[in-house]
Amino acid sequence: MDRATLERVSELRLCDAEALLAAGRWDAAYYLLGYVVECALKACVAKRFRLHEVPERKLLSVFYTHDLDELLRASEVKSEFDRNAKVNPGVAFNWNIVLDWSPDARYDVNKTESQARELYTAVTDCDSGVWTWLKTQY
């Protein structure tokens, strides 16, 4: 999978999550919104891969994690993210909401509309959304 595909998958899963929100499918929307951020982070990590160069084993291993904080560190955009969060505290607030997500959410059947919409806002807010910011780092 290449970086452009990860970027596209992130965008497509956001569209899917929006359709699920509109249909009242809170659990599935919540899960996909976290996956949107995961794919965007992996697109940022993929920028570190170079043609004809074998990446460090640790970087390859991290690429396959679902831990969003670990992916942010591996992407080499964390320092820029931290600077942005100081200027725009909403980014840090939204990041903390996003960090509550885990891939285990795919098994959750108790997410509320409020939780799904809160995550949607944390991911997509025009001024401080995590995914909104990550797109500037691809």
Secondary structure, DSSP 8 states (H G I E B T S, - for coil): --HHHHHHHHHHHHHHHHHHHHTT-HHHHHHHHHHHHHHHHHHHHHTT--TT----HHHHHHHT---HHHHHHHTT-HHHHHHHHHH-HHHHHHHHHHHT--GGGGG-----HHHHHHHHHHHH-TTT-HHHHHGGG-
